[in-house]
Every structure is written in C-alpha cells, then in structure tokens.
Amino acid sequence: MKDLLYYAFIGDAVHTLFVRENIGKNKDLKMDSLNRYASKFCRASHQANVLDLIYDELTEDEKELVRKTRNIKNKHKAKNVDVITYKKATCFETLVGFYHIENNRERLSFLLNKSLEGDN
C-alpha cells in the first residue's frame, strides 16, 4: 500500500478534474463563474461534508483507511478550515486516490458522484 498522503495527493487531483469536467455540463456559466462554482465542490469543508454523508455507506476496510488517514501526523497546515475539517477532507481525498490507483472505477464513481450531489 502506498503512503496514505500520496493517495490524498492523487485524490485531490482526480476529484478536482472530475468536478471541472462535470459541473459545466448542466450549467451555462462564463469561465470566471465556472471556476468559482467548481471551487465550492473542491473546498475542504465540502469534502468533509461528503465524507460525513457517506460514512455509514463505507465498508469496514474503507473506514479503516479513513481512520488511518485521520491519525496521520501531517505537517501541512489547513487554510481557512479547522483541523478536524481538514483531516476529514484529506480522508475523502485518500479514498478517491486509493480507488483511482487501484483502478476500481465502480467505487471511485460512487465517491465522485456523491461529491456532486446537492448544490453548495
């Protein structure tokens, strides 16, 4: 298993790309508005909320991955969010990165689509 923060690093990129590819499909927004709209879904606070919403749907292995990620000592400091929110967002990104690297498209799709539900 790769380093969990590496999964989070990859997960952040995968999630951001997914959001950018999908939010413009149903919206007629100019580039500036599109960027602001996309950032709502990529914020740590939104990712933390998604993790909270899907937590009961996670498998025991996924919950263990979340627990291990949450307990990592990360030297990176969160911007504009508290530590708990930042850790939850990192956990969400870790799940996304893990399933991307493992090429588990079904589970990855579940996580990514959940992140777009609702309109922040």
C-alpha positions in Angstrom: 0.0 0.0 0.0 1.3 3.4 -0.9 1.7 6.2 1.6 -1.8 7.5 2.6 -0.9 11.1 1.9 0.2 10.1 -1.6 -3.3 8.7 -2.1 -4.7 12.1 -0.8 -2.4 14.0 -3.2 -3.7 11.9 -6.2 -7.3 12.0 -4.9 -7.2 15.8 -4.8 -6.2 16.0 -8.4 -8.7 13.3 -9.5 -11.6 14.9 -7.6 -10.8 18.4 -9.0 -10.6 17.1 -12.6 -13.9 15.2 -12.1 -15.6 18.3 -10.7 -14.3 20.5 -13.5 -15.3 18.0 -16.2 -18.8 17.6 -14.8 -20.1 20.9 -13.4 -20.1 22.6 -16.8 -22.4 20.0 -18.4 -25.6 21.4 -16.9 -24.6 25.0 -16.3 -24.2 27.8 -18.8 -21.5 29.7 -16.9 -18.7 32.0 -18.0 -15.2 30.9 -17.2 -14.9 33.1 -14.0 -18.2 31.9 -12.7 -17.4 28.3 -13.6 -14.2 28.5 -11.6 -16.0 29.9 -8.5 -18.7 27.2 -8.8 -16.1 24.4 -9.1 -14.2 25.7 -6.1 -17.3 25.1 -3.9 -17.1 21.4 -4.6 -13.3 21.2 -4.1 -13.2 23.0 -0.8 -12.1 21.0 2.3 -15.4 21.9 4.0 -17.4 20.3 1.2 -15.2 17.2 1.0 -15.5 16.8 4.8 -19.3 17.1 4.5 -19.3 14.4 1.8 -17.3 12.1 4.0 -19.8 12.6 6.8 -22.7 11.9 4.5 -21.3 8.7 3.1 -19.5 7.3 6.2 -22.3 4.8 7.0 -22.1 3.5 3.4 -18.4 2.8 3.6 -17.1 -0.7 4.0 -15.1 -1.7 7.1 -11.9 -1.6 5.0 -12.8 1.9 3.8 -13.5 3.0 7.4 -10.1 1.6 8.4 -8.4 3.6 5.6 -10.3 6.7 6.9 -9.2 6.0 10.5 -5.5 5.6 9.5 -5.5 8.7 7.4 -7.2 10.8 10.1 -4.5 9.7 12.5 -1.5 10.7 10.3 0.6 13.5 11.6 0.5 15.9 8.6 2.9 18.8 8.6 0.8 20.7 6.1 -1.5 23.4 7.6 -5.1 23.8 6.6 -6.1 27.1 5.0 -9.4 28.6 6.2 -10.7 25.5 8.0 -10.2 23.9 11.3 -8.0 20.8 11.8 -10.9 18.3 12.0 -12.5 19.5 8.8 -9.1 19.4 7.0 -8.5 15.8 8.2 -11.9 14.7 7.0 -11.2 16.3 3.6 -7.9 14.5 3.5 -9.6 11.2 4.3 -12.1 11.8 1.4 -9.2 12.5 -1.0 -7.4 9.4 0.2 -10.4 7.2 -0.6 -10.6 8.8 -4.1 -6.9 8.5 -4.7 -6.9 4.9 -3.5 -9.7 3.8 -5.8 -8.1 5.7 -8.7 -4.8 4.0 -8.3 -6.4 0.6 -7.7 -8.5 1.2 -10.9 -11.7 0.4 -9.0 -14.0 2.5 -11.3 -17.2 1.5 -9.6 -16.3 2.6 -6.2 -14.4 5.7 -7.5 -17.6 6.7 -9.4 -19.7 6.3 -6.3 -17.4 8.7 -4.3 -17.0 11.2 -7.1 -20.7 11.3 -7.9 -21.6 11.7 -4.2 -19.3 14.8 -4.1 -21.5 16.5 -6.7 -24.9 15.7 -5.1 -26.7 18.8 -3.9 -25.7 22.3 -4.9 -23.5 24.0 -2.5 
